[in-house]
């Protein structure tokens, strides 16, 4: 399962030595928990972001993007839009949000469409 693969990465020595891999695995775990509605999702995302901050491996736009993914999957559309806007304001320019499946719950909303327009300029 995906959860088992994430746990194996987290428990592998490599995730301790390579902070980027450790960050990616922790964020992936938090996103998976959010998508499944697990009660521990918020704590997992907080821990992942704290780990990323301590390791200094995420740029501000990427950090906000990860938070937007989390909130979209967790069903908090307003917070997701807020974090997406924060990512763009911080310099995020990657148009992958247009096809990112994590943002499907937002794709028909006006705020998301406005963000898409900002990226298409």
Buried (B, 14 or more C-beta within 10 A) or exposed (E): EEEEEBEEBBEBEEBEEBBEBBBBBBBBBBBBBBBEEBEEBBEBBEBBBEBBEEEEBBEEBBBBBBBBBBBBBBEBBEBBBBBBBBBBEBEBEEEEBEEBEBBEBBBEBEBBEEBBEEBEE
